[in-house]
């Protein structure tokens, strides 16, 4: 029987210290432990019947072999787990549980093997030890571990961002300002301001371990998540996890990983409806290259210098030599390896710099869950020989210029030494800029990092043929100009931490001339010095905010529960000739509804993180004079407070 062979291999391994240092021998032992585990889990009757006390003792010896700790602790952990599974076999329960109970005294409290024993008892023996009446469950010690690992809880943006960690506030401040830059660039490229309707993640929690050892020891026990990564975002929980690391421990800095994971959060919050992996668009590995490439790309977002190319990615491509990925390989990537990350990130860089229209179309199709158009565009790129040549030439240029590139870093003003604490003063300075002369500014957040927001409208030149990509480039340069203008001379240092975005671009016909002028709302935000920023009561504050926007005037807001304010108003279109289709007027109403939500949300994003507006009833046609009409429709907006 092969169980005898298993026992011989385990015994030989335990008695020969040279085998402990042999990679092939350790893999053999791991394979045996896996065989036992899977055999029991799958109900392999021959294996189960062959298990005896001798095998249990050999597993006990392996689990107690301290020479395997810490470098090969996975063997110890797997031996413990096998003992737990063997305890489900009635005739071996007493012996196995007694051994596991003994381990609780032998292993250091809360060490990795100790936690493995707790997990085994929890899963396989209803938390019961061999001692009468004694139980130990995972849930009993998880709070203690979390308190030990994450003694600090930093709350930003009035509760919209929570960071749990042992790292100091100075370190977290850098990450906070880094992700603000990432969000601004994603919102710019996608022309998104307000989050997706019904998105549940108005609060993001970031959990940061002190080092890789903590992450590897506790992450799986606490949250049931793998550790073969630099960090992970779980959209269904609204939490992402990562850890501090040194240059010797990882080629990626904590800031880079935080920027990367935050993109995943933003995609779920602003771009793609539904949870990651649960919607049809995620089927068949369709979005693997898109998700990871977009995150790698946006990780080097800046306030006013666009999205830069990361030196580290180009260095990795340089190391690949001739063994590069093609566009087709990039766009059909899976999680079978991580090589595609750098190429997918640089492919987004290529589109951003050379074909913004295609990039924006990809994002639009993803945003609309238009799978057919998304697939058609991807398939077109996969088989485009000119694109392949251009992309490889782009990589060649990057490799040749690699020494002039750099990696993500964040510059921001010292929060304790900000010049201004008054949003009125912020507005006065903001209005000195060429494009921000009509901007409105107010307090946006007050916890830890007080924030201001400033808002206005960008307009472009009259054009005979609307071209949204061209206008996007113009408006992108415009808000860069606002930031740059506020960062020269002796301007208040608050603006050194300001980021800006703009919403959907609209084209309006100019006086029936068949010419169109483009416009888009823009929104900026930055740090305020600590001050007394008490807001009004909820109804008064929300009513005030609505009435400070172009489309929210005359809103009537009431408190409908302890946690909800309802605002009602009417939206009307401009007047049109009676011959114009009502569809045209309805499109204008939809545009105005979107603008209203964006304008209110951007005043104080954290305050309005759970906010939506919807039409009520059908639009009403109102005659205007003898030959014109306009549409009117009731709107209700709900703010959860």
Steps between C-alpha positions, in 0.01 A plus 500: 500500500632845405430627854805301611709682242367830629600412856846395386556829317379701799720301738809530280445875466466547874816300580730653237583871551653519152157438354365808679724719286415326174243680287394181321459317831287780645280498189460124536381546858266781397353276228438225754330740741285627216414145399380419851301823527325461166442130550313557825310799360392296196400197704772264370392191693819304435714781641269566792493133602881478474569792732631375835658620822850469354419747223348741750816491712717562193287805416534616860879473477502698177280770649740534795817515288634844592778471245239570235407833662486764367634435150292189430215557739252404231584133571424545870173675419389232258584221746280675758220529247522132413467415868189714511351318205589160647306602812182478290556122482319374809753238608787752482321802646621462858867454411506781243318751720723418796807573289354827371408602854857431611624721217311796648741490795810422293471769234545867581170676554371650174792359302423366154489132609287595801250670270502197274403282795216736588381494139507119498307471825253762382433331166522131582398465867250778567771698685523233773836405651574174681438671834142454619288809441785696338457662161712737295358651183649734245245765583623495862848626417454697176417827685813462713718445193347795315559725801861383514566546127296814434511719812435821305185592313525813287173640370513730198241681289241507776488122523522413130852360541614292797859378535585231758869445558797521734673749270531863605280778365784655301527183290125483450484866399720426201271217394191716551628772270621242248155347458347846457719540192397160368131575541524834322662346193254210483209742529650716227550219250158350565319835546344365819420701811222339701536128580288234335141483620453260793871434542532381861860606561464860611746411773834341408706325767872452441680249721880527497724248673838608638703262283476191275545261792189633671309480174604140436437392859163655566321592176359157424405432861324835544331537163536170314694667220814385313835666560675434167452864404609850595149594600140427412171690473176321584222707347225305675648610834613848402845421644846475357798346671870560454818528706807717553812364337866585449685517167653163584159344556323627188573687179174686552468764769205523737394814315499322163294211636258738669457701182445176303242353739320833527439491125314171549284676758435794266405273208236332715382831644487714185543292186358146494166423662464195722760307697829385351480149363121479531389687188491358148771738383751311720431163338769309307789710637375788286605771746824358643731707281268800531477494882868451569624710209285797597620472861866480397452794263316734737740424785722786377229764489608857571307818582584696184742292293260231385571132553871432475677187383645295783872433482466166679268360233735603221799350684313170519429512127865576439594191703267289286721568198342346188253301710230767497125459497309592186182707505304179439666331798435801722132518413447127565689485829391294799618489861723201422803728539575864566713591200204660323467766772784713368397463137133572566596809700724625222234423240269740683786751500529455124130562443503798737784665313420394145134401465290662770182436302547123512584516870191704575285264292628201697413674824161608367406148390607363838304773677187420301551122528491496120671162468447467125668832419774432755577159348490634146752771585729260684488248214576776254808600699613139534519457123628845400858460364555877492407530867736214585788669319426838654474357849829311473668815368351688794658246736832541320490874555416456865787256553740739331376782722467298821756704694285810459194335650407472867260325734200622697562746779275754665574861582255679725514789747559448869148468637602671825639802313230582248451868428122520487215363711226714345326380180407862426871582476550188287231625263656846476829351386336240278317774315827671406563228240413546133248215493386489862380859527141392569585204723306433820685353797385349829596259777500140375614297804615557857643179656881482543557658159260788449425553131365769269321458168478745210262473205432663167436444130746449215398614152669446165511653156211484255534207263316375194549138592506391866809294579491392861856366508643830376295692754605256772862589426418870511313477831766274649759768421268768640476351847874429498541871435283590800714283727828626355395863522418456868841345568722783381614806686390559857160333479376324818659160539157331527496481121811281500269215604212579263368263236236564234262302279217573261170332425324401176565717196190639333456674166229765465396648168566871481193702397389259227827555308590129467805584708557358844683609808623246756472532875567293812478560872838489675571428863817547706582409857791550733611533864384761751675594821319374808218732603146525628297355215170414664232436238135595528238246598444242225189653339638854504842394371363287218250770400781755497723273293227432244425869465869581445496300175373611162231235478410453867341838561162488676547146624272414791669268750345323799610247758311177432681284758789522744737401221342635185427839341271529197533790257242577234518737208400542138735490205405674177656506157562803285224587254499325164292529187196277505644306206793377709458142623430455870796259503731799462343670800511182706873468429545850639306408814722193549809714453376750757421226750853367464647848539288570808628187672860575407478861615354417840723197558821687418435767764566249775561147358532328837178657626313398185658157467156336513294731280279452195243686291221356287217629286148459632211437260501594133633825351236765434498701176441870567401731209716809469358773280337407173762267355725373776500258790709381788497193724462494877558202726494445874823385665557344841845474655579289806797570727588246767661678793 
